[in-house]
Amino acid sequence: MTVQYLMIVVALAAATYVGLIVWRTVTYNTRARYHAQYLNSGRSFVYDSSELRQWHRRMQRKYEFAASRPWLAAETDPPPPE
């Protein structure tokens, strides 16, 4: 093994990690926008229960937090109330 080979390996590992961080940020922002869009639609106040609106609010906050810290893995989502 040469130093040049090790530098290439480290650079590839760093690029992979940066790609993961970018992917998580985009994914978490998309999920947060979905929940915010649901809450801002008129449908959420007419047809749905307050528990379902609260669940969407919690999911929106969770994904906004996760998008601001993409190096941390997000917890699994609890099932929506029925």
trRosetta pair geometry for C-beta under 8 A, 3 or more apart (Angstrom, degrees):
i j d omega theta_ij theta_ji phi_ij phi_ji
1 5 5.4 -125 -158 76 72 135
1 6 6.2 71 166 -50 114 98
2 5 4.7 103 55 3 77 101
2 6 7.2 -144 96 -1 44 86
3 6 5.7 -56 -150 39 35 111
3 7 6.3 39 151 -23 67 105
4 7 5.7 -53 -149 34 31 113
4 8 6.6 33 152 -20 63 103
5 8 5.8 -54 -153 33 31 112
5 9 6.5 32 150 -18 64 105
6 9 5.5 -51 -147 36 35 114
6 10 6.3 34 154 -17 66 105
7 10 5.8 -54 -146 38 31 110
7 11 6.2 33 153 -20 64 107
8 11 5.7 -55 -146 37 30 112
8 12 6.3 30 155 -18 65 106
9 12 5.9 -55 -148 37 29 110
9 13 6.4 29 153 -18 63 107
10 13 5.7 -54 -147 37 32 112
10 14 6.3 32 154 -19 65 106
11 14 5.8 -54 -147 37 31 111
11 15 6.3 31 154 -19 65 106
12 15 5.7 -53 -144 37 31 111
12 16 6.4 35 154 -20 64 105
13 16 5.7 -54 -150 35 31 113
13 17 6.5 30 153 -18 64 106
14 17 5.7 -55 -148 36 32 111
14 18 6.3 32 154 -18 66 105
15 18 5.8 -52 -145 37 32 111
15 19 6.4 37 152 -21 63 105
16 19 5.6 -54 -151 35 31 115
16 20 6.5 33 151 -20 63 104
17 20 5.6 -52 -151 33 34 113
17 21 6.5 34 151 -19 65 103
18 21 5.6 -52 -149 35 34 113
18 22 6.4 33 153 -17 66 105
19 22 5.8 -55 -147 38 31 109
19 23 6.2 32 155 -20 65 108
20 23 5.7 -55 -145 37 30 112
20 24 6.3 29 157 -18 65 106
21 24 5.9 -55 -147 37 28 109
21 25 6.4 30 154 -21 63 107
21 70 4.9 114 -156 104 69 125
21 71 6.2 -8 -110 -74 106 72
22 25 5.7 -55 -149 34 31 113
22 26 6.4 27 156 -15 65 107
22 70 7.9 109 -54 127 14 165
23 26 6.0 -58 -149 38 29 107
23 27 6.1 25 156 -16 65 112
24 27 5.7 -60 -143 42 30 110
24 28 5.9 24 162 -16 68 111
24 66 7.4 -109 167 154 103 98
24 67 7.8 -177 135 -113 77 53
24 70 3.9 141 96 -160 119 108
25 28 6.1 -58 -141 40 24 105
25 29 6.2 23 159 -16 62 110
25 67 5.5 86 -147 -154 61 77
25 70 4.6 -65 -61 -63 78 149
26 29 5.9 -59 -146 39 26 110
26 30 6.3 29 155 -22 63 108
27 30 5.7 -56 -150 34 29 113
27 31 6.5 25 155 -15 64 106
28 31 5.8 -54 -148 38 33 110
28 32 6.3 34 154 -19 66 105
28 63 4.7 -178 -170 -167 78 84
28 64 7.8 165 152 -75 103 16
28 66 4.4 -143 -137 101 141 104
28 67 3.8 -170 105 -70 118 81
28 70 6.6 -155 11 -99 140 92
28 74 6.7 156 -103 -47 115 142
29 32 5.7 -54 -145 37 32 111
29 33 6.3 32 156 -18 65 106
29 63 7.4 172 -78 151 18 105
29 67 4.7 98 -61 -124 72 147
30 33 5.8 -56 -149 37 29 110
30 34 6.5 35 151 -25 63 103
31 34 5.5 -48 -149 29 34 116
31 35 6.7 28 156 -13 65 103
31 59 7.3 -100 156 161 103 102
31 63 4.3 -142 94 -128 106 158
32 35 6.1 -58 -152 39 32 106
32 36 6.2 30 152 -16 66 110
32 59 7.9 -169 -107 133 52 72
32 60 5.3 89 -152 -153 70 62
32 63 3.7 -159 -64 100 85 112
32 64 4.6 112 -132 -60 146 70
32 67 6.1 -75 -10 -14 140 136
33 36 5.5 -56 -142 42 33 111
33 37 6.0 37 156 -24 67 106
34 37 5.8 -55 -148 35 26 111
34 38 6.5 29 152 -20 62 105
35 38 5.6 -49 -149 33 34 114
35 39 6.5 31 153 -16 64 105
35 56 4.7 174 -160 -171 93 80
35 57 7.5 172 159 -76 118 19
35 59 4.6 -170 -100 95 153 104
35 60 3.8 -151 103 -69 125 85
35 63 6.8 141 15 28 131 131
36 39 5.7 -56 -149 38 33 108
36 40 6.2 23 156 -13 67 112
36 60 5.1 109 -59 -131 74 132
37 40 5.8 -61 -142 43 30 106
37 41 6.5 39 155 -34 64 101
38 41 5.9 -50 -152 18 30 113
38 43 7.7 -69 -160 74 66 108
38 44 5.7 103 154 -68 73 128
38 56 5.2 -118 92 -148 127 146
39 44 5.5 -82 -125 67 35 174
39 53 6.5 100 -118 -152 88 84
39 56 5.3 174 -62 119 96 128
39 57 6.4 89 -94 -75 144 74
39 60 6.8 -47 -8 -38 137 150
40 44 7.8 64 31 22 18 133
41 44 5.6 106 69 -8 81 95
42 45 6.1 -67 -165 41 49 102
42 46 6.1 31 150 -15 81 117
43 46 6.0 -72 -142 42 31 103
43 47 5.7 -26 -173 26 74 114
43 48 7.1 63 140 -13 75 108
44 47 7.8 -62 -109 51 14 78
44 48 5.3 -38 -150 37 51 132
44 52 7.6 -147 -149 109 85 104
44 53 5.5 110 171 -100 109 98
44 56 6.9 -83 -133 41 137 160
45 48 7.6 -19 -51 46 12 89
45 53 7.6 55 -84 -89 57 141
48 52 4.4 -98 177 75 116 136
48 53 6.0 133 108 -47 120 85
49 52 4.9 100 58 4 79 98
49 53 7.3 -143 99 -1 46 86
49 81 6.8 -85 75 102 132 125
50 53 5.5 -53 -149 39 40 113
50 54 6.2 43 151 -21 68 104
51 54 5.6 -53 -148 37 31 112
51 55 6.4 36 151 -23 64 103
51 81 4.1 -36 129 60 123 164
52 55 5.5 -48 -147 32 34 115
52 56 6.6 34 153 -17 64 102
52 80 6.2 42 -127 -179 84 108
52 81 5.6 -125 -72 61 67 99
53 56 5.8 -53 -150 37 33 110
53 57 6.4 37 149 -21 64 105
54 57 5.4 -52 -148 35 34 115
54 58 6.4 35 153 -19 66 103
55 58 5.8 -53 -149 36 31 110
55 59 6.3 29 153 -17 65 107
55 78 7.5 -118 -140 82 106 104
55 80 5.2 125 134 -132 159 74
55 81 5.8 -169 -39 3 140 93
56 59 5.6 -54 -144 39 32 111
56 60 6.3 37 154 -24 65 103
57 60 5.7 -51 -148 32 30 112
57 61 6.6 25 155 -13 63 105
58 61 5.9 -58 -150 40 31 107
58 62 6.1 35 152 -24 66 109
59 62 5.5 -52 -143 35 32 116
59 63 6.3 20 162 -10 66 107
59 77 6.5 28 -114 -132 109 114
60 63 6.3 -64 -148 42 26 100
60 64 6.3 27 155 -19 64 109
61 64 5.7 -55 -143 37 31 112
61 65 6.3 31 157 -17 65 107
62 65 5.9 -61 -155 38 27 110
62 66 6.2 23 151 -17 65 110
62 74 6.8 95 158 -155 101 115
62 75 7.6 -84 -161 49 128 95
62 77 7.9 146 96 -104 157 81
63 66 5.2 -48 -137 40 38 113
63 67 6.1 43 158 -24 67 101
63 74 7.2 14 -102 -122 62 152
64 67 5.8 -51 -146 33 29 111
64 68 6.7 25 153 -16 60 106
65 68 5.9 -61 -153 36 31 108
65 69 6.7 -16 161 23 66 106
66 69 6.5 -82 -144 62 29 78
66 70 6.9 68 158 -95 67 54
66 72 7.1 -121 -134 83 70 94
66 74 4.2 2 -116 -83 145 114
67 70 6.5 7 -147 -66 33 93
69 72 4.8 10 132 21 109 113
